[in-house]
Amino acid sequence: MSAALHAEFDRSLLEKLEYATPFFLFSRKRVTGKFQEFQKYFPGSLIHYAMKANAESGLLQTLFDAGSGFEVASIHELNMLKEVGVPPEKMIYGTSVKPSSHIKEFFDYGVDRFAFDSLPELEKIAAVAPKSRVYVRVIVNDTGSVFRFSEKFGTDRENIVPLLQRAKALELHPYGISFHVGSQASNPLAWAAALESLQPALEHLKKLKIKLDIIDIGGGYPCAYASTEEELSLEEIARHTLDQYQKLPYQPQLLLEPGRGIAATTAIVVTTVISRVERKSGTWLFLDAGVYNALFETMAYQGSTRYKVTSLRPSYDAGEMLFALAGPTGDSPDIITHEALLPQDLAVGDKLILHDVGAYSLVTASRFNGFPKPDVYFV
Ligand SMILES: Cc1ncc(COP(=O)(O)O)c(C=O)c1O
């Protein structure tokens, strides 16, 4: 397993930190850098960070300062953005199924862009957020992604035109179409293929004189975890996507909702070995960070994320061996990995670093067994 330490988290810095573990350490420089990468490869597009990936106020503030917009999923997230001072025109409410009371609160704050994926949802928006801009979420092929959404969200392509016509009839503004290729995508052509599939609907809408403002190509931009077979670059994804975009009958502005693609590599978690035990299956290191308090995505669901792990203390040539890593709770799914290659001589009190843990970690932390959410620091 290669270490792939980002320069912002170098060993000499980490050795000096005396914070109690487990703790997350974020790099503001990496947050800004990631946002700027999206701006660079998708010039002229709207970038709305999907804050469900990580809603730490320091990260939200850094992105807001850099000029980012936000894709927001509830009034609770809305309140976090209000605290940072984000104005309504920087927000879209992107979950396509929402409580009416949440739609209303967004509308009262001044947000006027809402996703929907069915007639009842559209009628809900028309009732409490009149004259808003609405965009329809459509199902696309998400089979190349670790986490897929199309079972739960999105409408079939043939419903795009009637739903946007209906939006117009309800005096809403047909703003655009959105899709999500699934989180942690592995196919660099996924976004291009999704755009291609929208071509007939765009042509049909054009004939009906419904000209869309945006196409929202969602999130999905992957991170190179230890479990990632092939690394994808944003540059490659952008090249394929923009080629296809140029072939559309006209070019509505692109809107992107990167969550993982911005947050993942901006943080590490530093954790301490609380026990080293021999089991029939091998040697286990129990850590003070685990699935429940910090590393939810290591739990097997549609997939299971394997983070890169390194030891803070060098091995002094002791050699390396495979360990199983487990969290501190009494629950058996609280296992981070069965195979981390680490220095053989690791012992209780040694610190480990899990890399690229910025996405879907703190936001999903629970108090299972009473363990609190780790502290968070920024450099
Ligand atoms: C509507 C919407 N947009 C954006 C995202 C962010 O996806 P990702 O973290 O894969 O970029 C999600 C993830 O759940 C989502 O549901």
PDBQT file of the ligand as one rigid body, heavy atoms in Angstrom, charges set to zero:
ROOT
HETATM    1  C1  LIG A 401     -27.823  15.466  -5.077  1.00  0.00    +0.000 C 
HETATM    2  C2  LIG A 401     -26.405  15.144  -4.801  1.00  0.00    +0.000 A 
HETATM    3  N1  LIG A 401     -25.444  15.938  -5.319  1.00  0.00    +0.000 NA
HETATM    4  C3  LIG A 401     -24.140  15.722  -5.086  1.00  0.00    +0.000 A 
HETATM    5  C4  LIG A 401     -23.716  14.661  -4.300  1.00  0.00    +0.000 A 
HETATM    6  C5  LIG A 401     -22.248  14.492  -4.053  1.00  0.00    +0.000 C 
HETATM    7  O1  LIG A 401     -21.757  13.329  -4.612  1.00  0.00    +0.000 OA
HETATM    8  P1  LIG A 401     -20.215  13.002  -4.549  1.00  0.00    +0.000 P 
HETATM    9  O2  LIG A 401     -19.793  13.086  -3.129  1.00  0.00    +0.000 OA
HETATM   10  O3  LIG A 401     -20.108  11.641  -5.133  1.00  0.00    +0.000 OA
HETATM   11  O4  LIG A 401     -19.512  14.017  -5.382  1.00  0.00    +0.000 OA
HETATM   12  C6  LIG A 401     -24.665  13.777  -3.766  1.00  0.00    +0.000 A 
HETATM   13  C7  LIG A 401     -24.251  12.645  -2.958  1.00  0.00    +0.000 C 
HETATM   14  O5  LIG A 401     -25.001  11.980  -2.291  1.00  0.00    +0.000 OA
HETATM   15  C8  LIG A 401     -26.042  14.035  -4.018  1.00  0.00    +0.000 A 
HETATM   16  O6  LIG A 401     -26.994  13.248  -3.504  1.00  0.00    +0.000 OA
ENDROOT
TORSDOF 0
